[in-house]
Amino acid sequence: MTGQRARLAAAVRAVADTADDPARLRAHLAAVGRGCATLGADPAQVDAAAAALLQSLADQAGPAWTDDIRSAWTAIVGRAAAELRAAASTNPAGCGATVLRHRRTGSDTAMLTVHPDRPYPYAAGQHAAVRLLRPGYDAWRPLAFASAPRADNQITFWARTGGGHISRALVAHVQPGDRLRLGPPLGHQLVAPANIPGLVIVCAGEGYPAVRAVLDQAARWDNPPPVRVYMGLRVAGDAWLLDDLRGVARVLPDVPVGLPAADVARVAAEAEAGRAGRGGPEAIRDRQHVLLAGPPRMVRDAADLFTRLGMPPGRIHADSHLPTSAAYGRTLAP
């Protein structure tokens, strides 16, 4: 319950912080509403939660709960409830999918390729809640898309064990033919602009599937750009990530470079600075874009380093769920 209370408090703060910015409020609540739809929440439950929240605020505020404060919070919560109902009603609770292939890629990771029962639009950088349709596996687990959308409607997910029995089952026990339930796509897409002269990718940890999906998409372009990938590895056993990226991006000219995860931002920036030195300052300012995906600290450090090298903010693109990415001109679609 501690985690649930923390998430509820964070959601209430987010609503309060964006109350004067309808676009941000709507975007935030749309994601929450899609999550509610995934879990099967109906409009009556949204209304009951809104009423309970208002009563809880009143109880905690005591005499400070004046008529003006009550009116303001009633308006905010009412608007939030309306946005949640709209998002939940326009986003179905997901769809069924069949596991086609399951490949263990490490002691705690696996790739799952599934075929949804109906068309399932999504974009690189997004994720979905996934439920294994077996007795005793009622919880949902978020998985990131690790492939670009395909004409045959097949989707590849990347799964890593997170300490719970759901993630362990997805990594170690799922077999072809198993059935899953996919929630609606969540998050924002991470876009690598088409027809650019070059792309530098710096990634680590949970940023890997988004980068894999972007490379999968870039490899299908008519004129794929030169791509250099700096991949942060946690342990030597993660070396399979490099081979996997080479297979996905086999038509792209450069191969990924494996680095210790703690050093990947610094080494990538130093390497690119060296290349820029040989080609003139415009080599880093005008001829390439940088895509960052991974832990927030890595993204922040890499963005700061590339900015100091002269990279314009509009050419730095970061995974959308990271709190530091908004400052670096990421290219995102809502």
RAGI-V780152 format. One record per backbone hydrogen bond with DSSP energy under -1.0 kcal/mol. CO is the residue of the C=O (numbers start at 0). NH is the residue of the N-H. E is the energy in kcal/mol with one decimal. If there is no record, write none. Layout:
[[CO | NH | E] [CO | NH | E]]
This chain:
[[0 | 4 | -2.7] [1 | 5 | -2.1] [2 | 6 | -2.3] [3 | 7 | -2.4] [4 | 8 | -2.6] [5 | 9 | -2.3] [6 | 10 | -2.3] [7 | 11 | -2.5] [8 | 12 | -2.3] [9 | 13 | -2.3] [10 | 14 | -2.1] [11 | 15 | -2.4] [12 | 16 | -2.8] [13 | 17 | -1.5] [17 | 20 | -2.0] [20 | 24 | -2.6] [21 | 25 | -2.7] [22 | 26 | -2.2] [23 | 27 | -2.5] [24 | 28 | -2.6] [25 | 29 | -2.1] [26 | 30 | -1.5] [27 | 31 | -1.8] [28 | 32 | -3.2] [29 | 33 | -2.2] [30 | 34 | -1.8] [31 | 35 | -2.3] [32 | 36 | -2.3] [33 | 37 | -2.1] [34 | 38 | -1.6] [35 | 40 | -2.6] [36 | 39 | -1.4] [41 | 45 | -1.5] [42 | 46 | -2.4] [43 | 47 | -2.2] [44 | 48 | -2.4] [45 | 49 | -2.2] [46 | 50 | -2.3] [47 | 51 | -2.3] [48 | 52 | -2.4] [49 | 53 | -2.2] [50 | 54 | -2.2] [51 | 55 | -2.4] [52 | 56 | -2.5] [53 | 57 | -2.3] [54 | 58 | -2.4] [55 | 59 | -2.3] [56 | 60 | -2.3] [57 | 61 | -1.9] [60 | 63 | -1.8] [61 | 64 | -2.0] [63 | 65 | -2.1] [65 | 69 | -2.9] [66 | 70 | -2.5] [67 | 71 | -2.4] [68 | 72 | -2.7] [69 | 73 | -2.5] [70 | 74 | -2.1] [71 | 75 | -2.2] [72 | 76 | -3.0] [73 | 77 | -2.2] [74 | 78 | -2.3] [75 | 79 | -2.4] [76 | 80 | -2.7] [77 | 81 | -2.1] [78 | 82 | -2.2] [79 | 83 | -2.4] [80 | 84 | -2.5] [81 | 85 | -2.3] [82 | 86 | -2.6] [83 | 87 | -2.6] [84 | 88 | -2.2] [85 | 89 | -1.7] [94 | 181 | -3.2] [95 | 116 | -2.7] [96 | 179 | -2.9] [97 | 114 | -2.3] [98 | 176 | -3.0] [100 | 112 | -2.6] [102 | 110 | -2.7] [107 | 160 | -2.2] [108 | 104 | -1.7] [108 | 105 | -1.2] [109 | 158 | -2.7] [110 | 102 | -2.7] [111 | 156 | -3.1] [112 | 99 | -3.0] [112 | 100 | -1.9] [113 | 154 | -2.5] [114 | 97 | -2.0] [122 | 125 | -1.9] [123 | 189 | -3.5] [125 | 144 | -1.7] [126 | 185 | -3.2] [127 | 142 | -2.9] [128 | 182 | -3.4] [129 | 140 | -2.7] [130 | 180 | -2.5] [131 | 133 | -2.2] [133 | 136 | -1.9] [140 | 129 | -2.4] [142 | 127 | -2.5] [143 | 157 | -1.7] [149 | 152 | -1.5] [154 | 113 | -3.0] [155 | 145 | -3.3] [156 | 111 | -2.2] [158 | 109 | -2.0] [163 | 167 | -1.9] [164 | 168 | -1.9] [165 | 169 | -2.3] [166 | 170 | -1.9] [167 | 171 | -3.1] [168 | 172 | -2.1] [168 | 173 | -1.7] [174 | 177 | -2.3] [177 | 98 | -2.8] [178 | 132 | -2.3] [179 | 96 | -2.0] [180 | 130 | -2.4] [181 | 94 | -1.7] [185 | 126 | -1.9] [197 | 288 | -2.0] [198 | 227 | -2.3] [199 | 290 | -3.0] [200 | 229 | -3.2] [201 | 292 | -1.9] [202 | 231 | -3.1] [203 | 206 | -2.2] [204 | 207 | -1.9] [206 | 210 | -1.9] [207 | 211 | -2.6] [208 | 212 | -2.2] [209 | 213 | -2.1] [210 | 214 | -2.7] [211 | 215 | -2.2] [212 | 216 | -1.9] [213 | 217 | -2.8] [214 | 218 | -2.4] [216 | 219 | -1.4] [217 | 220 | -1.5] [225 | 198 | -2.4] [227 | 200 | -3.2] [228 | 256 | -3.2] [229 | 202 | -2.4] [230 | 258 | -2.8] [232 | 260 | -1.9] [234 | 237 | -2.1] [235 | 238 | -1.7] [237 | 240 | -2.2] [238 | 241 | -1.0] [238 | 242 | -1.1] [239 | 243 | -2.6] [240 | 244 | -2.5] [241 | 245 | -2.2] [242 | 246 | -1.8] [243 | 247 | -2.2] [244 | 248 | -2.8] [248 | 251 | -1.9] [256 | 230 | -3.0] [258 | 232 | -3.5] [259 | 262 | -1.6] [262 | 266 | -2.7] [263 | 267 | -2.2] [264 | 268 | -2.1] [265 | 269 | -2.5] [266 | 270 | -2.6] [267 | 271 | -2.4] [268 | 272 | -2.3] [269 | 273 | -2.0] [270 | 274 | -1.9] [271 | 275 | -2.6] [272 | 276 | -2.3] [273 | 277 | -1.4] [274 | 278 | -1.5] [275 | 279 | -1.4] [279 | 282 | -2.1] [280 | 283 | -1.2] [280 | 284 | -1.6] [281 | 285 | -2.6] [288 | 199 | -2.9] [289 | 316 | -3.3] [290 | 201 | -2.5] [291 | 318 | -1.6] [292 | 203 | -1.5] [294 | 298 | -2.3] [295 | 299 | -2.8] [296 | 300 | -2.8] [297 | 301 | -2.8] [298 | 302 | -2.6] [299 | 303 | -2.4] [300 | 304 | -2.4] [301 | 305 | -2.7] [302 | 306 | -2.1] [303 | 307 | -2.1] [304 | 308 | -1.2] [305 | 310 | -2.3] [306 | 309 | -1.5] [311 | 314 | -2.3] [312 | 315 | -1.7] [314 | 289 | -3.1] [316 | 291 | -3.2] [318 | 321 | -1.5] [321 | 324 | -1.6] [323 | 326 | -1.0] [324 | 327 | -1.9] [330 | 190 | -1.5] [332 | 188 | -1.0]]
